[in-house]
Structure formats: structure tokens, C-alpha cells
């Protein structure tokens, strides 16, 4: 009895045992036996039969490793510590384990016979939920493993997931709007601060005055130092709540080209976060990198900055920054770089009153770029009076070609399908774009479906963005009038099924140079991208990002929130696996791609990948039901 009580007390320290009913936990403790394994001893290994016991690590460490290790698994296999359980997947599928489970040190385990394990599944909902709906739990463990593996390769310390409240070092220094400029400068000098926040009587921020403003608005303009600070302050403020993350502030600085973010709670100032606060522990500052790109004078400099973008992104990967955040960071900095190239190439051109909007398409349009990406882009233009569309095209195409070639020099290969602004087919007036989309939507042939998939993810990157907004509004209205097109898009999307097998976990290519691999982009993320695109078009959602599209259509189409979040988590996990794979290939000097051998992954990755593909199947099943495909 004493041993049973001791076992219960120990198990209650870990999920899901901490949430189980006392009688169910008692059943587990009474049914399990304690087994001891010496260092290096094999506990389980691949064989012909399914495992006959469910193990819970009580003390020590168990390492799992495939019989042929993959470099993708890092320097060590997946380690199971106190409270971890195995082999859940094999017991659920009643199949042999695919990995070797070995005691990394002297280890003690609770061992529950398989029949008692299944009885416990039937009687305890928390235990069953833990074993059968494990994606969120597995993803949390995956994140911890990823951070541990990369921590040996980076000096990064500060987490981008921390709330802004955790990095506020002092109370903000502020002043009322009628404070003389001279007094503000004296306070800033005495306090050794680079900014002053201007607030009203209720401590609500009205503006900010920085050292940068001293040069532009005081020294150069020879402002009256006795004038109120309100005359020279910047009133366009960027504010975030204390619970917003370091990531949120960093992204705001990059996108808006600012150095300070105000932390505001209930409309009142509680702190100020500077670029220095965010990146004092990082080797490369995003704001400095963004500023350097904007100041670059030639493509050679921009090519160097492109390499630094890649380095920063890899640092962030090492920090454990999530895939959704990381791909948006990459896309945001790539946006800044592309915008600078466009400025350099178009800046000296006399366009005779022509206005244009440079469009980002594909993964760039969705803010989902990974380390390996080519360029997909187009142009919308206006037609000045007295000119034709063809004449405008003749003016824009040579410059667009230079932009495409400059992007190629900066590491964004020319699109093999020639979907670029330098192609006359994708350099069109607003009316021509409407006609092109109308033909795709109304014709419904295979080529139209293909182009629809690529071009419906457009967003404005540079120039007159109002044209892109107008085109998007027109597009959403036109699609709603042609439900047949959405049905055909759904049928086309469902031809690309996740590579899950009946007899093996995954269906891999069997011939050629890609033998034994799967394409994480084509077979992994694309099913989510396609479904999200269709649902967003059907519901009038104007976002282009896959995760955002799924979250935004959920309440409109009455999708269960937990179901949608499982789709998003699965999509983002596959994105992260792509980033890890490309990072490894880059480090080893190999061309980056999206192909992996799933059987060379360690067990945790393989389990999550299989669960993620199952979520893709569930999403496709809903798509098939909704569109009767």
C-alpha cells in the first residue's frame, strides 16, 4: 500500500496524471510494476510485434533514436525525462516501435501492461485525451527540444515570446505639452535618455520627442527653445499593451521604421521600449538592418544585407521563435530590401505621370517566405491621358527587368515560370488585371485554376497601394458571383493529398533522385494554403496569410475554434520543419529545398509530422464536404 501511495504522489507531479480521478490513478499505480534499467540498456527496439507495455519514466533519462540517425535530429536523439511516457504511438496503432529506446543513464520506469493501458484509456478521459490528441503537447515538447538543440549554436539569450512588461527597466520620463523645448532638452541630458514622451493631464501619450528630432526640428530649423514641446514632437505614435510580446514590438519597428514603441495600459503610459532594449542581446539589430537597407546606394550593398537577413533569421530560429513569427520577420525584411531595389531602379526614371503598384505574389504575398524562395511579382499601373496601356508597359518593362535581376543578385532566383513584373503578361493596368481575373474565374479550365492559386495571394509591396485594395475588393465580389469556380478550385486542391500510407506512416517517392523523400511544401503546407485560400475567397476575407485566413474564416463559417487551431498548429509545424531542414542544408553548403526522408527523423518529429498530415486530411475532408467534391 505504501508503494502505491508513493507512486501516486510521484505521478501527480506530471500531466496528464495531475488531472486524473483518484480511483483511475490508483488503478494505474496498482497495475504498474517498477523496472530498473542500467546505463546503455535497450528497453525497446524495432521488431515484428507491438509493444506489450506502456512506460512512464520515474527517474533517469531514456534516449530514442532511429536505427539510422538523421543529421536533422541534431547531435543527440530525443530524450525522455521524468514524467515522459512511451511508446504511445505504437500502442495506439498496435504496431511495432520504429525506434530504439535506450537508458541514457541508470533509469527507473513504471511499466503498465498493454491490456491495463487500454483499460485505463477507457475509464479516464484525461488520460485518453493525452494519448489520442497529443498534437499541442507534442508541439510544446518539440519547441523545447528545438531550443535545446540550437542553444549550442547561438549566443542569443532573450526570448522573443517574453511580454514587454518583462523588459521595462524604468518608469517612463514624460512631460506636459506646454513644457519649453529648452527644459525638455535639459531633462533628457540629465536623465541620459534618448526620448521624451509628451502626455496630457491623465498621463495619456500625445507625442514623442527624440534625439533624432533635435537635429531635424530644433537645430537645423533653429527653433525657439522657449516654444512648447508640442510644436516639435512626433504625434504619430505606435503603442502596444504590456502583455504584447517582444516579437510584436520588433515587428512594429521594422514595418514602420521607428526606434521606440510606447507601452500603454488603459490608454495611459506605463513604459517605453527602444530598439536598444529589444536587441541589446542580439548580434544583429533588425532596426539597424532595416535602416541600413533603406540607406543602401547600390545592389552590391543590398546583396550583403540579404545575407545578414538570412543570418538574423537563423539566429531567431536558434532562439526558438515560432514559424509564424519567423516567416513574417523574413518577409518583412525582404519587403524592405525589395522596396529599396525598386526605389533605386525606378528613382531616376521619368515615368511621365505613370503611377504603379508593385505586387508581391505567392509565398511573399502570404508573408510565408522561408530561407529558400524565388520571386513572384507583378505590377498594376495607371494609364495617363494620351497614352495606351501598351505604351505604359513599354516604359515599365525594362525597369522591372532590372528590379528582377537585382533581386536575383540578392538571393531571390528568377521565377522559373516567369511570373515576374518584367513579363508583359503580369505588367497590367487595373482594368487589364480585372479582365485577366475574370477570365480565370469564369473559364474554369486547368490553367485558370493554376493561375488563380498563384495570383489570388497578391498584396501591395510598393507604390500606389490603393490600386491593390481596389483590385482585391473587386475580386472578392466577382468570386462570390461564381460559386462554380470555388467548387473547381476545391476539386483541384483535393488532388494533392497528404502523403499518409495504409501500411507505412508515409508515402514517399520511390524512384529517381527524390527516392524515399516527401516534399514538405507541395505535400505538406500546400493543402493548408489551398484550403485557406478557397475559404477566404468564399467568405470575403481579404487577408492573404494562411494562418490568419483560417482564423478569420472560422467564426464566419462556424468552424469550431479548437479544430481551426489544430489546423493552424499543424501548418506551422510543417513550416518550421521546412525552416530547420533548409537551415541544415545551408550550414552544410548544399542547395536548399523542401525534401526530407521522414523515416530519418527522430520519433518526436515523425509523430508530429504524421499528426500534422492527419490535420491536413481533416481540413480536406471538410473542404470536400462543403463543396461536394
N, C-alpha and C positions, 0 to 999 in steps of 0.2 A: 504493500500500500504506500509506503514511504517513497519507493522508487517511482510509482505512478504520479504522486503529488509533485515530486521533484521534476519529472518530465513535463507535467502540465505547466508548472511555474516557468520552466525554461522556454517552452513553446510559445507561451503567451507574449513573449518579447518580440515576435515576428509575425508579419502578415502571411497568410490570412488567419492564422491561429488566434490572433488577438481579437478577432471578430466572430469567433465560432461559439456556439452554445456550449455550456459546461458539460452536458452529457455527451456531446459529439467529440469534444476534446478529450474527455475521459475515455471514450471508445478508442480513440487514436492511441492514447498513452498506454492503455491496457493491451492493445493489439500489436504494438510495435516492439521489436527487440532491439537491443543496443549491440552494435557491431563495431569492432575496432580494426583499423587498417594501418599498417606500418608505412612509413615513407616510401614512395615509389610503387606500392602495391596497386595492382589493377583491380578496380571494383566492378566495372562493366566494360565490355568490349563488343564490337560488332560480331554478330553471329547469325545463326539460322532461326533462332526463336526469339519471341518477345520477352522482355524482362519480367521477372516474377516478383519484383519488389519495388516499392516506392521509397526513396531515400530522402531524409532530411539531415543536413549537416548539423551536428550538435557542437562539434569542436574540431578545429583544424581547417584544412583547405583541400578541395578537390579540383583538379585541373581537367578540363575536357579538351581533347584535341582530335582532329581528323587523322585518319591513318596516313594521309599525305598532307602535310601542312601547307597552307597558302601564305604567301607574303602578306596578303591582305589582313591576316589575323594579327599581325604585329609580331613582337618578339616572343610573346607567350600566348598560350591558349586562354580560353575563357575560364576564369577562376570562380569557383563556388565557395562561399564562406558560410559562416554560421547563419542558420535560418534558411539557407537556399535549399531548393528541392530539385530532384532529378529522378528518372528521366520522364518528365511529364508528357512530352510529345509522343514518345514511343508507347507509353502506356495508353494514351488516348487513342492512338491509331492501331494499337495491338500489333506493332511491328518491331523488328529488332532495332536496337540503338545504332546510330550511324557514326558514333564517336567512341573513343577510348576515354573512360573515366578513371583517373588515377589519383591516389592520395599524394598531394604535393609535400605533405608533412604527416606526422602521426595524426590520424584523424579518427573521430568517433561519429557514427551516424545512427539515427533512428531508422530502422528498416521495417516498413509496413507491407505485409503480403499483398499481392495484387488483388485478391478477392476482397480483402478488407478495405483496400484503397477504393475499389469500385462501390462497396457498400457505404463508405464514408461520403463518396460523391453523391449518392442517392439521398442521404439523410441530412447533409449540411449544405445549404445554398451558398454561404460564403466560400466554402472550400471548392464547390463545383464551379462557381463563377471565377475563382482564382485560376483554376486549371483549364477552363474552356474559353474564357475571354481574357486572354493574357496579353493582348497587344500593348495596352497602355503600360502595364507592368514591365513587359519586355523592353519597350522603348525607353523607359526610365533606366533600366539596367544597362541598356545599350549606351545611353548617354554617359553613364558613369564609367563604363569600360572605355569609351572613346576618349574621354577626358584623361583617364589614367594612361592610356597608350600614348597620347600626344604630349602629355605633360613632360615626357623625357626629351621632347624635341623642341621645346619652346621656353622662353623666359616670361611669357605672359602670365600675369597673376590675377588681374581683376576680371570678374565675370561680367559679361555684357547683360546678364539677366538681373543684376542687382538693381533694386529700386534707387531712384535718385536721392531719396531721403538718406540712404546709407553713405553717400559721398559728400553731403553738405558739411563743410568744415567750420563754418562760422555763420553768425546771423548776418543777413544782407545789410549793406550800408545803403541808406536811401535819404532822399531829401524832398521837400515840397517843391512844386513847380516854380514858385516865385524866388527860389534861392538864387543869389547872384552867381554868375559863371565863375567869378574870382573865388568865391567861397567854396564852390564845388571842387575847383582845381586844388585848393589848399587842403581840403579833406582827403581827396584822392592821393595827394602826395604824402600826407601824414599817415594815412592808413595803409599806404603801399598797395593800393588796389588799382585795377585797370578799368573799372567801370563804376558808374553811379546810377542807381535806379531811382527814377522820379515817381513819387507816389502822391495820391491825394490824402485827405484827412482820415480816410478809413483804411489806409495802407493798401489801396488798390493801385497797381502799377499803371502809369500813364505813358512812360517812355524810358529810354536808357541813354546814357551818355558815356562814351568810351574814349580811350586814348586815341583811337583812330579818328574820332570826331574832333579832337583837339587840333589836329593838323588841318583837316578839311574845312571845319566850320568855325574855328576860332583863329588859329594862326594865319592861315592863308587869306581868309576873308577879313582879318583884322577886326573881329567882333568886339563890341563894347563889353569889357569884363564885368561891368556893373549891370548888364542886362540879365533878365531871368533865364535860368537854365532851360526853361520850356521852349525858348527860341531856337536852341541848337540841339535839342535832344532828338533821338530817333523814336518815332511813335509806333512804327510797325513792329510789334512785339511778338515773339514766339514764346508761348507759355506751355507748361506741362504740369500735371499734378505730381505730388511727392511719390505716389505709387508707380508712376511711369518708370520705365527702365533706362539704364544707361544706353541700351540699344536705341530706344526711342529718341533720346536727345542727340545721339551721334548721327542718326539718320536725318534728323531735322537740320543739323548743322551742315551736312553735306548737300542736302537738297536745296536749302535756302541760302547757302553761302554766308553763314553767320558764325560768330565766335561765342555767343552767350545764349543761354536758354534760361528763362525765369521759371522758378518753381512756385506755383500758385495753388493755394487751397482755399476753397470757398471765396474765390475772386480776390484773395488777399495774398500779398507777397510773403513767402516763407523762406526763400533762398534763391541763389543764383548759381548756375553751373557754367563753367567756362570750358573752352576746348582743352585747356591745360588740365583741368580737373579730370576730364574723361580719359585723356590719353597720356597722362604723366607716366604710366607704367608700360606704354606701348612703344615699340621701336619706330613705328611709322604712324603719324597722325593723319587721320582721314581728312581733317580740315586743311592741314598743311598740304596734303597731297592734292586735294581739290583745288586749293589756291594756286599751287604750282602748275597744275594742268591749265587753269584759266590764264595764267601768265605766260605760257609757252609760246615761243615765236616760230617754231618750225616743227615738222613732223618727226624729225630725229629726236627732239626732246620728248615729244609725246610718246614715242615708242619706248623710251626709258621709263616714263611714268606708267605705261601699260604694264611693264614688268613689275613695277612697285605695287600696282593694284593687285596683281597676282600674289605677290609676297604678303601683302596685308591680308588678303582673303585667306591665305594658307595659315597665317598667324591666328586669324579668327576661327578657322576650323580647329586649330590646335586648342583654342580656348574652350571649345565646346559650344560655340554659337550655333543655334539651330539652323536647319536648312532653309526655312522660310526667311529668316532674317539674313542669312549669309547670301542667298541668291539675290535678295533685294539690294544688299550692300554692293555686290558685284555690279548689278545692273545700274545702280545709281552712279557709281564712279565711272562706269563705261559710258553712261549718258553724258557726263561732264566732258569726258575725253572726246566723244563724238561731236558734241556741240562745239568744242574748241576747233576741231578739224573743219567743221562746216564754216565757222567764223573765218578761219584762215583762208579757206579756198574761195568762199563767196564774198569776203570782205572787200576785195578790190575790184569786184565785178560791177559794171554799170548795167543793172537789170532793167532799166527803163520803166520803172514803176511796177515791175512784176513782184507780187508777194507770193511766198511759198510756205508750205508746212512740210518738214521732213518727218516721215513716218517710220516708227520702229515696228517691225513685224515679228511674228514667230515668238521664240523664247524671250527675245529682247522686249517685244511688245507686251509680254506677260510678266516682265520683271522676274524671269526664272532662269537667267543665264548661269551656267556652270563654268568650270575652268576651261572647258573646251567648247567653243561656239563659233560659228561662222556669222556672216552678216546677212540679214534680211531687211530690206528697207524700200521705201518708195517716196514719192513726192506728190503733194497736191499743190496746184498753183492757180493764181488768178490770171485772167486774160485782160490786159489793159485795152482801152478803147483804141481801135485802129489796128489791132494785132489779131492773129488767129492762134488757135491752140498749137498748131504745128510750128508756128514761128516762135512761140514761147518755149516750146520743147527744144528747139534748135539752140536757144540761148542757155538753157539749163543743163542739157545732157553733158556737154564737155566738162563743166564744173563738177557735176555729180560723179562723173568718171574719176576725177581727181580725188574726190572725197572717198569713193570706194577703194581706190588704190592706196590712199593714205591709211585707211582702216586696215587694209591687208598688211601694210608695213608694221602696223601696231599690234598685230597678232590676231586679227579677225579675218580669216580667209574669205576670199571672194566666194559668193554663193555658187555652188555647182549648178543649181537650177536657174541661175541668172535672175533671181528675184532681188533686184537692186535698183536703186533710183536712176542708175545710168542706162537702164534698159527702157527704151521708149514705151514698152507695154505698161510700165509701172511709174511713169512720169506723166501724170494726167491732171487735167483740170477737175474741179469739183464735179461738174456735170458729167464729165467722162468717167469719173470714178462711180458715180451713181449708175450710169448705164452699164458699166462693167459688172458691178454687183448685181444689178437687176437681171442681167443675162445669166449669171451663175445661179441665182436663186430660182429664176423662172424656168431655166432649161433643165436642170437636174441631171445632167449627164455626168459620167465618172470624172471627167476633167474639171467640171464645175465644182463637184464635191471636194476634189483635191485642193483647188484654189481657195474655196471657201474656208477650209480648215486653216490654211496659212494666213489669209488676209483678214479674217474676222477678229484677229487678235491685235489689230493695229492700235497704236496710240501716238499722240503728238510728241515729238522729241525736240524739235527746234522750229522757230519761225512762227507763223500765224496759226496758233493752236485752235482758234475759233473754227477754222475750216474742218479740222478733225472732229470737233464736237458736233458740228452741223452734219457731217457725214455719218457719225455714229447715231445721231437721233433719227436721221432718215432711214438708216439701215435697220434699226430695231423695229420701226413702224412697218417697213416693207416685208421683213421676215414674218411678222405676225399675220400678214395677209396671205402668206403662202405656207400653210402647215405641211403641205406635201414635201417641201424642201427639208424641213426638220425631220420628217419621217425618213427621207432618203439619207440624210446625214447620220441618223441613228443606225440605219441598216449598214451604212458604210463603216461606222465606228465599231460595230459589233463583229465585223470580220476580223478584227485584231483582238484575239482572246489572250488573257494572261497565260503564261506557259506553265500550267499545272498539269501533272500527269496522273493517270489512273494507277499505275503500278510503281512509279517513282515520284518523288516530290515535284520534280520539274521536268519540262520538256525542253531539251537542248537541241541545238543544231547537230546534225550527225555527219555532215560532210564539209570538205573544204577547209579553208583557213580558220573558219569560225567554229570548227568542230568542238562539241562539248560546252558551248557557251550560250548565254542568252543576252539579248540586247536590253539593257535596263531602261533605255529611252523609248525605243519602239514598243517593246512588250511590257514595260513597267510603268512609266509615267504617262505615256500617250493615252491609254484607256481612261485615265482620270481627266486628262486635259480635254479629250474629245467630249466626254460626257458633260463636263462643266461648261464647255463652250455651248453645247446644244441647249442645256437648261437655262443658261444666261440669256441666250437669244430668245428662247421661248417666253421667258418671264420679264424681258425688258431690262435686265441688269446690265449696266454699261461698264462694269469692271472687266478687266482683261486677265487678271491674275487668277490662276486656277483655284487656290485655296480660298481666296476672297469670293470668287464666283460661287463656290459650293456653299459657303457660309451665308451669302446674301440670298441665294435662291431658296434656302431651307425653309424659312418662315413663309415665303410666298407660295411655295408648292407643298407646304405642310409636311416636309420631311422631318422625321424625329431627329432632334438635336444630337443625341448620342450616336445615331447612325451616321450622320454627316461628319461628326468629329472623328469617327473611326476611319472614314474615307480620307479625310484630310491628313490624319496621322500616318496612314499607310502611304499616301502620295509623298509626304515629306520625308518619310524614312527612305523610300527608294531614291529620292533626290539626294539625300545625304550619302547613301551608298555610292551613287554616281560620283559625288564630290570626293569621297575617300579614294575611290578607285582611280580617278583622274589625278589626284594629288600623288598617289603612289607611283603612277606611271611617269609623272613629271619628274619626281625625285630620282627615278631610275633612268631618265633620259630616253624614255620611249614615247612614241606618239600617243596622245590621249584619246581614248574612245569610251564607249559605254558598255563594252562587252566583258562579262565575267563568267567564270565557271562556278555555278552555285555550290557544287559539291566540294569546292576548295575553300569555302567559307567555314569559319568555326560555327559550332552548333547554334549559338545565340543568333548570329546573323541569319543563318539558314532558317531558323524558326520564325524570326520576324519577317523575313522575305516571303516565306510561304503564307503567313498570316496576311501580309500586305496584298499579295496576289489574290487571296480569298476575298479581301475587301473590294478589290477591283472587279471580281466576278459578281459580288453582291450589287455593286453600283451598275454594272452592265445588265444584270437581271432586272433591276428597276427600270433602266432605260428601255429594255426590250418590252417590258410590260406597259410602260407609259405610251410607247409608240407602236405597239402591236407588231413588233418585228419577229 
